[in-house]
Amino acid sequence: MLKKFTFGTPIETEAVIFGEVITGSQESTPYFSIGLSGKDQEQAHVLTYRMGDHDIIYGLGENIRGINKRGWLYESNCTDDPKHTEDKHSLYAAHNFFLVDGKQRFGVFVDAPQKVTFDFGYSDRELMTVTVAHGGFALYILEGDNLRQMVKEFRHAIGRSYIPPKWAMGYGQSRWGYKNAEDIRRVVREHRDNQVPLDSVYMDIDYMERFKDFTVDEDKFPDFPQFVKEMQEQNIHLVPIIDAGVKIEEGYEVYEEGVEKGYFCKKEDGTEFVGGVWPGRVHFPDMLDEEARAWFGRKYQFLTDQGIDGFWNDMNEPALFYGEDHLKEVFHELNEYQKKELDIYSFFGLKATVLGVANYPEDYKTFYHNYRGERVRHDSVHNLYGYYMTRAAGEAFDKIEPDKRLLLYSRASYIGMHRYGGIWMGDNCSWWSHLLMNLQMLPGLNMCGFLYTGADLGGFGADTTEDLMLRWLELGIFTPLMRNHSAAGTRQQEFYQFGHREDFRNIIGLRYGFLPYLYGEFVKAAVTDDMMFLPLSFVYPEDETAAGVEDQLMAGESMMIAPVYKQNAAGRYVYLPEEMKLYRMRSTTSMDTEILPAGHHYVKAELNEVLVFLRPDHLVPFAKGGCNVEELKTSSVNLLHFVRTKASYDWYDDDGYTKNMDMEQGITRITAASDGAVTLSGRKQCDCRLI
């Protein structure tokens, strides 16, 4: 049961919405010593806890470093920073939930939309220090004997995770640089001609008229509704991007309406705040104002009316190329630098001045929101902006398409947004370290409710290589969001840019083979408030070795994944907490198997092979594939299996489009005996056989 402790006057985030919560007093807060630092209005709360020598810390959702977060300084301060190197402290999200497992076992959710710092043994090896910037906050504590059950309790309190349409778990191709309809046609044609599966093509900012939200460039996309229909006839879903900033331009309807109705964020003097992003000078819609949020959400109908059924929200930390007022100050400083001879100190001062323009921290203190009738400075609610932008769309979709699931995910987020959409892991790079980071983020995100997630496969920034692209796809076939995405100016990384097309066809095809299992496990995890990807220690809590494994994950009920994430590696070491069956898979029809005992193993994996480990007496429904989700036949499936005596599996499936998740009707129980006999019970008729 959650215990809630309130400090000051917290801003209500609507992250926790269900369940029984016991409210305690500050004086009775367990585990933490609590103090204050700073002065007056900028005074911060400081919570400290003395850790045990072997305490492990899980959580914090989207963040750098490993599964165990101990030993570094993290910040919840949604930040537009694509260079996710080990020296960074914050990424695009604010996911303030973590578990401590060691001398004591407890969970913590710091419900604070302002900046929060988590010093997990960085300053002092044994000391945990959580610092909440100025303003009030709510602290939730939960206790229990089982890590997974504690996560389920927290997840129940924050509400059911978003469930996308089934097609959104197919393969998607994206690039910043698909400039017109013909570029997209070529992407689709190459996939279809080479029989490489594809369900969606993502439209980055190029599709807009001069980067203006809720517009389509008619020169690049003449008769856009007909183009959308053309793609739909090939079972391709177009997924456009929506940015947070609204261009300041006379005659642009969204801008003029927003100004007229007062829906944009304002400075202290009541004038609209002016920032700069893709289209130049912009205003930011006040996503925390209920009326403004509803207005912005209705704007998505401009595209849904043209047949669009999926969106990705971007630049919603919100990102700032510049704040106009500060930019004027910088130009003045640059004029002063012109008068100087630049030595080492003045040169680095000049450099810091220029590089500090983007996402300048003080800019976020100069504009305000109307939140529940109160004027609130932005930095006090900064981490809610992306959450509430995506909430705007999610609430609008409930009215625009009340019975239909639409795809929706975001870059910035806070706990609570998981009810309205998923996230992708931000603008990563084509680095092997980011492949591993992709894997390590998954359980922390699941803990915070974000099940629909995935990274930019192959890397967004920098130049990928064929081997990195293949290895990343070999992880991506298991993540709910499977999207190949890259930045303008980088090496093109569609499969047909490389030589070994058959390998790409086979690896991407495996995604569609696993889709019956992955989709079913996803929905079951959402409905039961469970995790889809778990650290080994969550399943094998008594295994001390499992607790230290950082590069393998349990993926759903039946299997473990252990991707290769090092350049030129022809295999990898794995740890098996129990005897498992290895499937070494090259395609949906080419694979070999072996039984491996518990313990440490070196397992070979050629560049075109995927390693999948099945638990004893477990099953995985496995389809025969197809070029898109619509072609996937679930009336006949194979079963990956490790049956020593008897195995059973509850397979969930549905129509993939409607919102009603009827678990009783959707579950088919599959039972397999060691002699190969398979029986089914439930409403689904299916031909199943062991392979």
C-alpha positions, 0 to 999 in steps of 0.5 A, a space after each residue: 500500500 502506498 504511503 503519501 507524505 506531503 511537503 509544502 504545497 505540491 502541484 497536482 500532477 495527476 500521476 497517481 489516480 487509483 488505489 488506497 493511499 495512506 497519508 502520513 506526516 513529515 515527521 513519520 516519513 520512513 527511511 529518509 532524513 529530511 532537511 532544507 537547503 538554499 534560501 527563501 523562495 529557492 529553498 530545496 528539500 533534501 532527503 538522505 538515506 544511508 545505503 547498504 554496501 550491496 544495495 541495488 537501485 532500479 528505476 528512473 525510467 528513461 535515463 543513462 547508464 545501467 539497470 542498477 542506477 547506483 553510483 551516479 548523479 541523475 536529474 529529472 529535468 526534461 532536456 533536449 540533448 541527443 548526446 546520451 553520453 555517460 557524463 550526462 545527468 538528464 535526458 528527455 523524461 522525468 520518471 521519478 520512481 525507483 526501488 531500493 533492494 538490499 538491507 531494506 526493500 522499498 519503493 519511492 515516487 517523488 511526485 514533483 514536476 520541478 527539477 529533482 536530483 538523485 545522487 545515488 552514491 555519487 558524492 558519497 558512496 554510501 549515501 543516497 541524496 534526493 534534492 527537490 528544487 523549490 516548491 512543494 512535492 508529494 513523496 510516496 513510499 511503498 514496501 514489500 517482499 517482492 520487487 515485481 509485486 511492488 511495481 504492480 502495486 505502483 503501476 495500479 496506482 498510476 493507471 493502465 498503460 497505453 495500448 496501441 493498435 496492433 499495426 503499430 507493433 509492426 516494423 516502421 521506417 523513418 528518416 528526417 529527410 523524406 521530403 515528398 510523396 515520391 520519397 515515401 513511395 520509394 521506401 514502400 516500393 523497396 520494402 514490398 519489392 524485396 519482400 521486407 515487412 513494413 507497416 508504417 512510414 514516419 513523416 518528420 518535419 519535412 511534410 509540413 508547410 514551413 514547419 508549421 503544426 497542422 499543415 501539409 506542404 501541398 507542393 510536396 504532397 499534392 492531394 494528401 488525403 488521396 496519398 494517405 489512401 494510396 498508402 493504406 491500400 498497401 497496408 502502410 500507415 503514415 505517422 506525422 510528427 507534431 511539434 510543441 511550438 506554433 509559428 508566429 505568422 499572420 494568416 496562420 490560423 493556429 497562431 491567430 486563434 491561440 493569440 485571440 483566445 489567450 492560449 499561449 504561455 505568457 511572460 510576467 508582463 502578460 505578453 506572449 513568450 517568444 522562443 525559437 524552434 524549427 519554424 523560427 519565432 514561436 509561441 508555446 501553447 499552454 498545455 497546462 491550461 485545460 481549455 488551451 489543452 483541449 483546443 490544441 488537441 482538437 487540432 489533430 483532427 486536421 490530419 485524422 480527417 485526412 486518414 491519419 491514425 498515428 502521431 509522434 509528439 516532439 520538441 515538447 520538453 519544450 526544446 528551445 533553440 533560443 528565448 528571444 529576450 535572452 538572444 538579444 542579450 547574447 547579441 549584445 555580448 557578442 558585440 562586446 567580444 568583437 572589441 577584445 583580443 580573445 585569449 584562452 579565457 575570453 575565447 571559452 567565454 565566447 564559446 560558452 555564451 553561444 553554445 548556452 543559447 539553446 535550452 538556456 535554463 533561465 529562459 524557463 523561468 521567464 514564462 508562466 502557465 495558467 494551471 487550475 486558475 493559478 499563475 505558475 512559473 514554468 520551471 515549477 512545472 517544467 516536467 509536465 509539459 510533454 506529458 500534458 501535450 500528449 494528454 491533449 492529443 489522447 483526450 482529443 482522440 477519445 472524442 474524435 475516434 472514441 472506439 478506435 485505438 490511434 498510435 501516439 507517442 512522445 519524446 518528453 514525458 512524466 509518469 502519468 503520460 503513460 496512460 495516453 501514449 508511449 515514448 521513444 527513447 529520444 535522439 540517440 546516436 549510431 553507437 554500440 553503447 546506445 544499443 546496450 543503453 536501449 536494452 538497459 532502459 526497458 525495465 526502468 521504463 516498464 516500472 514507470 508504466 511506459 510499455 510502448 517504447 523503443 529506440 531509434 534502431 540503428 541510431 538517429 545521429 552519426 553514421 551507422 554501419 551494416 553490422 550495427 544496424 543488423 545487431 540493433 534490429 536483432 534487439 528491436 524485433 522484441 521492443 514494442 516500438 520497432 522503428 528505424 530512424 535517422 537524422 538528415 545529413 547522416 548515412 542513409 540506413 534503410 535496409 536497401 542501402 546495404 549489401 546483404 538484403 536477405 539478412 535484413 529481410 529475415 531478421 525483420 521477418 522474425 519480428 512478425 514471427 514473434 508478434 503473436 507472443 509479443 502483442 499478447 504479452 504487451 496487452 497482458 502486462 498493460 491490463 495486469 499492471 505488470 512489466 514486459 521486460 524484467 531484470 533477471 533478479 525480478 524473476 530469480 530473486 534468490 540468485 545473487 549472480 542474476 542480480 548483477 546481470 546488466 545485458 540480458 532481460 526476461 521478455 514476457 513470461 516465457 523467454 530471455 533475450 541476450 542481444 550481441 552489442 559489441 562490434 565484430 563479436 561472433 557471440 557473447 557470454 550469457 548467464 542462465 539462472 536455470 536450464 534453458 533451451 536456446 533457439 539460434 534463429 536466422 529466419 522464421 524457417 531457419 533455426 537450430 536448438 540446444 539445451 543448456 544447463 544453468 550457469 555461464 556460457 559462451 554462445 556463438 551468434 553470427 551477424 545474421 543470428 538471433 539468440 532466444 532462450 526459453 524457460 523450462 515448461 514454457 511456450 511461445 506462439 510463433 507465426 509464419 510471418 507476412 509483409 505487414 500485420 494485416 497479413 499475419 495469420 493467427 489461425 495457424 501458429 507454430 510453438 517454440 517450446 521447452 517441454 520437459 513434462 507439460 507446458 501451458 501458455 495463456 495466449 492473448 489476441 484481439 482485433 487489434 483496433 478497438 479499445 475493449 480489452 476482454 481478457 476472458 474472450 481474448 485468452 486461449 490456453 495452449 497446453 503441450 505435453 512432452 510427447 508433442 500433443 497440443 490442446 487448446 481451450 478458449 474461443 480461438 480456433 487455431 492449428 498449433 504444432 511444436 517446432 
